[in-house]
Amino acid sequence: MNDNHWLTVTEVSDKVHIPVETIRRYIRSHNVHLRVKKQGKKYSIHSESMTVIETIRQLYSDGKNVDEVEESLSSSGIPLTITVKNNDNELMTVHVADELQQIKKVLEKQSEHMENQGNDIEELKSLLKMQIERHDQLVTSTMRSHLETQKQIASAASEVKKKWWEFWK
């Protein structure tokens, strides 16, 4: 259906042969199941909601009360709708199930992205650990080499070191 096909309460009343005040009561009681826009004090109903209004009428005709009608509508799979303001501060009606699906997809993508980042972090930790081990090995090797050199210098110095009287010999 065309997304711009909105009807006034009077037009809906004429099409489904339900009094205007009854349509307004349906809107007040069951608006989450209807695509409705409120402009000032006037309501506009999307043509997609015509079958829902007829279903509501039938449920009341079957003797159900407001809560029972609401429960029947919810369990029948009729999508819940809400009216929210978009980024341009305009009111728009959205289907809750569709929005939840989109949110779920976004969350799955974010979860996957976070998992990938976690894997990247683990790889970086591993690389950093290897670099630290290499650094430690190099420092240890350098220190051993330095100590060995100092020992050799000390040993050579002790051999060269003579007593003062041996100097004249």
C-alpha positions in Angstrom: 0.0 0.0 0.0 1.1 3.5 -0.6 2.6 5.0 2.6 0.8 8.3 2.0 -2.7 6.8 1.9 -4.2 8.3 5.1 -7.9 8.6 5.8 -9.8 10.8 8.2 -11.9 9.2 10.9 -15.1 10.2 8.9 -13.7 8.5 5.8 -12.9 5.4 7.8 -16.4 5.5 9.4 -18.0 5.7 5.9 -16.0 2.8 4.5 -16.4 0.3 7.4 -19.9 1.5 8.5 -18.9 2.1 12.1 -19.8 5.3 13.9 -17.2 8.1 14.1 -17.2 8.1 17.9 -16.6 4.3 17.9 -13.6 4.7 15.6 -12.2 7.3 18.0 -12.7 5.0 20.9 -10.9 2.2 19.0 -8.0 4.6 18.4 -7.8 5.6 22.1 -8.0 1.9 23.2 -6.0 0.1 20.6 -3.7 2.7 18.9 -0.7 0.5 19.2 -2.3 -1.8 16.6 -3.3 1.0 14.3 -1.3 3.3 12.1 -2.6 6.6 13.3 -1.4 10.1 13.1 -2.7 12.9 15.3 -2.7 16.4 13.8 -4.0 18.8 16.4 -7.3 17.3 17.5 -7.8 15.3 14.3 -6.8 11.7 13.7 -5.7 10.2 10.4 -5.7 6.5 9.9 -3.6 4.7 7.4 -5.5 2.5 4.9 -3.5 -0.5 6.1 -5.4 -0.3 9.4 -8.8 -0.8 7.9 -8.7 -4.6 8.4 -7.5 -4.1 12.0 -10.5 -1.8 12.7 -12.9 -4.4 11.2 -11.2 -7.1 13.4 -11.6 -4.9 16.5 -15.3 -4.4 15.6 -15.8 -8.2 15.2 -14.1 -8.9 18.5 -16.4 -6.5 20.3 -19.4 -8.0 18.5 -18.3 -11.4 19.9 -18.7 -9.9 23.4 -15.1 -9.3 24.3 -14.1 -6.5 26.6 -11.2 -4.0 26.0 -8.6 -6.2 27.6 -9.7 -9.3 25.8 -9.7 -7.4 22.4 -6.2 -6.2 23.2 -5.0 -9.7 24.1 -6.6 -11.1 20.9 -5.0 -8.4 18.7 -1.6 -9.0 20.3 -1.8 -12.8 20.0 -3.0 -12.6 16.4 0.2 -11.3 15.1 -1.1 -7.8 14.2 2.1 -5.7 14.3 2.4 -3.1 17.1 3.0 0.4 16.0 4.2 3.5 17.7 4.4 7.1 16.7 7.8 8.8 17.2 9.6 11.9 16.1 12.2 11.4 13.4 15.4 13.5 13.1 13.5 16.3 11.4 11.1 16.5 14.4 8.3 15.1 12.3 5.9 12.4 13.6 6.2 9.1 12.0 4.5 5.7 12.7 6.7 2.7 12.9 6.1 -1.0 13.3 7.6 -2.2 16.6 8.5 -5.6 15.2 10.3 -4.1 12.2 12.2 -1.6 14.4 13.2 -4.4 16.9 14.5 -6.5 13.9 16.6 -3.5 12.8 17.9 -3.0 16.3 18.7 -6.7 16.5 20.7 -6.5 13.3 22.6 -3.5 14.5 23.4 -5.2 17.8 24.6 -8.3 16.0 26.9 -6.2 13.9 28.2 -4.4 16.9 28.7 -7.7 18.8 30.6 -9.1 15.8 32.7 -5.9 15.6 33.5 -6.1 19.3 34.4 -9.7 19.0 36.8 -8.9 16.2 38.3 -6.1 18.2 38.7 -8.5 21.1 40.6 -10.9 18.8 42.7 -8.0 17.6 43.5 -7.1 21.2 44.5 -10.7 21.9 46.8 -10.7 18.9 48.4 -7.4 20.0 48.9 -8.8 23.5 50.5 -11.9 22.1 52.8 -9.8 19.9 53.6 -7.5 22.8 54.5 -10.5 25.0 56.8 -11.8 22.3 58.5 -8.4 22.0 58.9 -8.2 25.7 60.4 -11.7 25.8 62.8 -10.8 23.0 63.8 -7.6 24.8 64.3 -9.4 28.0 66.5 -12.0 26.2 68.5 -9.2 24.6 69.0 -7.4 27.9 70.0 -10.6 29.7 72.4 -11.5 26.9 73.9 -8.0 26.9 74.3 -8.0 30.7 75.9 -11.5 30.6 78.3 -10.3 27.9 79.0 -7.1 29.8 79.7 -9.1 33.1 81.9 -11.6 31.1 83.9 -8.6 29.7 84.3 -7.1 33.2 85.5 -10.4 34.5 88.0 -10.7 31.7 89.2 -7.1 32.4 89.4 -7.8 36.1 91.3 -11.0 35.5 93.7 -9.3 33.1 94.2 -6.4 35.5 95.0 -8.7 38.3 97.7 -10.4 36.2 99.1 -7.1 35.2 99.0 -5.7 38.7 102.4 -5.9 40.3 103.6 -5.0 43.7 105.4 -1.7 43.8 108.8 -3.2 44.3 108.3 -5.6 41.3 107.8 -2.6 39.2 111.6 -1.9 39.1 112.4 -5.3 38.0 
